[in-house]
Amino acid sequence: MKKVLNYLPVHFVVCVILGIVLQFYTQFWKFGFLNLLYVFIVCFVLLLVINNKMVSTFLVMLLFLIIGVASVFVNTNQNYNNYYQNYIDDNTAVILRVTKVLKPSVYHDKYQVEVVQIDTIHTVGKALLNVVKDSFSNTLQVDELVLSKPKFVSIAKPRNPYQFNYQLYMEKQDVHQQIFLNYNDFKTLGIQRFSLQGASAKFRNKVQESLKKYHFGKDEFAVINALLLGQRQEISKELSSNYAKAGAIHILAVSGLHVGIILWILTWLLQPLERLPKGKIIKTVCIVLLLWMFAFIAGLSASVTRAVTMFTFLAIGLSFQRKNIVLFSLISSMFFLLLFKPMFLFDVGFQLSYLAVFGIIFIQPKLFKQYTPIFWLDKKIWEITSVSVAAQIGVLPLSLFYFHQFPGLFMVSNLVIIPFLSAILVGGILIILFALIGILPQFVASIYGEIIALLNTFVYWVSHQEKFLFQEISLSIVMVLAVYFSIIMIYRFLIDTSPKKMIHLLCCVIIIQCIYVVEYHQSEAKKQLVVFHKSRNSIIGKRIGSKITIHHDIDSLDVLKLNLVQSFVIGENVSANAVKDIPKIFQIKNQQILVLDSLGVYQINNLEKPIVILQQSPKINLERLIKTLSPKQIIADGSNYKSYVNRWRKTAEKQKTPFHYTGKNGAFVY
C-alpha cells in the first residue's frame, strides 16, 4: 500500500480528478485558452526556478490540477467561438453528422449528432436528434450527413425528485440541446468522409446482416449483439432487468471482464512467440493490436475504448514482469484516459470498472490465502469465488448508491457464467468470422443459439429468486465515502493487526454510526407536501418523518410501484403507503394547502393565505379566487388541460401571484 501511495502518478491522478470536478461543477475558468496556457507556463517556470521542496510539491500538484481544469475546458464545445448555439436562428439551414446510434424510445429513433455547419459557417457542438419512427424509412447511419432547418430545444430535467436526470447525463457528454424531426423534415446528404467509428459501424452492420440469416431468437440475437458487438439497443427491458437482478448485468456490456478474458486467452495462445528473439515485445505488440481489433469490431464505444485502453496498459505492464506493475499500469491508464476524455470520470461504468479491478488487485490475493484448495476443480472454484467477492467488495457501496439493490445470488451467477464466458466469447468470434465468409453451418449456429438461450434461462431463474434480491436500499454519497474509507481501514488492519490500525478501524465505525444518526435525525424531523407530476392524474404525498402517505386518484393497486414514487421513497429513505383519496385541505406546520378538483369549490371558512393546488381542470374564475383567498402560491399538476394551465398562468402573472406548473417546473415540494 505504501508503495502505491508513493507512486507519483497516483498523486497526479488525484489532482487531475480534483481539477476535472472543480471545473465541471463550478465552471470557474472562463478566461480563454490562451490565459490558461499562460497560467500553466508561469507555474512550470516557478517550479524550475524554486528549490524549496514544499513549494515545489505544491506547484507540481497545482500544475496537475490545472491540467484537469484544462482537460474539461478544452473538451467543452461551448468554450469555442464557433459553437453552434452562437449562430442559431429561426430559419437557419443546419448540417448534422450522425456520430452515434442510440437506443430508440417508443416513438423516436435517437442519434447523437455533431452540428458541423450552420448556413455557410463551420461549427462545433453536439446535439441529440430524435426522429419520429417511420416503418417506410431507413434509419440513419454513423457519419451520415443530414440537412434540415430544425428547432433546438433544451433537454428536459426530470419532473419528479430523484428520477434519472437525463439532462445531466447528456450534459456530461457535452450534449445540451435536442432536435425533434419527422423523416420528411430533413434531407440526407450521404456519407462524405471516413472515420473509424463509421467504418466500425459499417462492419458491425454487415456482421448483423450475416447473423440474421441464421434465424437466432430475438433474445439470443440481442445477447450476441451485446456480448460481441457492444450493441445493447436490441435488449428488452425485461431481459436487462433479469441480468441486473441476477448480478450479471456486466455480462451484457463489452467491458473489462470481456477484454480481460480476451487478454488472458491471447496471452496463452501467443506464449510460443516468447521463444523468438525479442519475443516478449512481439507478443505484446500482437496482443495490443488484437485487442484494438476487438474494440473495432465492438464499435469503439466509450466502454469498449475505456476497457481496451486499460488492458493495453496492463498488457504492456505484464511484459515487464515486475512487482506492482499491474497496479501501476492501471493507474497510468486512468491518468491517460482522464487526460483526453475527462468526462469518463462521471461515467458509472468507468467508476465501477476501476473499483472492481482495484478490489481484485488488493483484496483477492489476501482472500485467496484464507483457504488452501486441494483439488484442481476446488482451486478453480475458489479462484472464481475469491475474484467475484473481491470485485463485489470494490463496487458494492457505489453500486448501492446508483442502483439501490443487491443481488444476493451474484456468486451463483458468476460461478456458472464466468467459466463458460471464455468459450462463449471465442465461439462467438468464430461464429462471426464464419458467418461473414458464408461457411457457417446452420446446425453450428443453432447450437450456439441454444447455448445463449440456456444462459438466458439460467439468468431468468436466478433473477426470480426474489428472497435473495435486496431492493430499495438507500445510501447517501457521504455514507458511500465513509464505507469505502472503512474498507481501506479493514484492509490495512488485516495486513497489520496492530493496536494503532485497530483504533483507525474503530474510528471509521464510529464515523459511520454518527453519519447514520445524523441522517436518521434529519429524516425524522422532515415534514413535507409533495405534488408529483403525473400526466392526466394527481398524486400528492404527505410526509411526516420517515413515513409518506401517497394520496392519488389512479385506478391501480400498483401506485407504490410507479417510478416517480419509488424514486422518492428510495432517495429520501422513507416508507410509503397509498390512499386512493385526496383531501380538500392539507396542513403542514402552520401552512394551509387547499386542493381544488373539477368541482371548483373553495368557499371554505378560516382559510388564511393558503397554497392552492388545482387538479382535474376546475372551471373557476382564477382572478376572483385570487381576490377572495389571497393565495400564497398556486400549483397546477399534470391532471389539468394545458390550455387551462396557460390561461391560469397569465392570470396569476397579472395578479402577481406565484404560479407553479408541475409539467414545466417539476414536482412542487413544500
ABEGO torsion letter per residue (X at the ends): XAAAAABAAAAAAAAAAAAAAAAAAAGABAAEAAAAAAAAAAAAAAAAABABAAAAAAAAAAAAAAAAAAAAAAABAAABAABAAAABBAABBBBBBBABBBBBBAABBBBBBBBABBEABBBBEBBBBBBBBBAABBBBBBGBBBBBBBBBBBBBBBABBGBBBAAAAAAAAGBABBBBBBAAABBBAEBABBBAAAAAAAAAAAAAAAAAAAGBBAAAAAAAAAAAAGBAAABBAAAAAAAAAAGAAAAABBBAAAAAAAAAAAAAAAAAAAABBGAAAAAAAAAAAAAAAAAAAAGGBAAAAAAAAAAAAAAAAAAAGBBGAAAAAAAAAAAAAAAABAAAAABAAAAAAAAAAAAAAAAAAAAAAABBBABAAAAAAAAAAAAAAAAAAAAAAAAAAAAGBBBAAAAAAAAAAAAAAAAAAAAAAAAAAAAAAGABBAAAAAAAAAAAAAAAAAAAAAAABAAABBBGBBBBAAAAAAAAAAAAAAAAAAABBBAAAAAAAAAAAAAAAAAAAAAAAAAAABBBBBBBBBBGBBBBBBBBEABBBBBBABBBAAAAABAAAAAAAAAAGBBBBBBBBBBABBBBEABBBBBBBAAGBABBBGBBGBBBBBBGGBBBBAAAAAAAAGBABBBBBAABBAAAAAAAAAAAAAAGBBBBBAAAAEBBBX
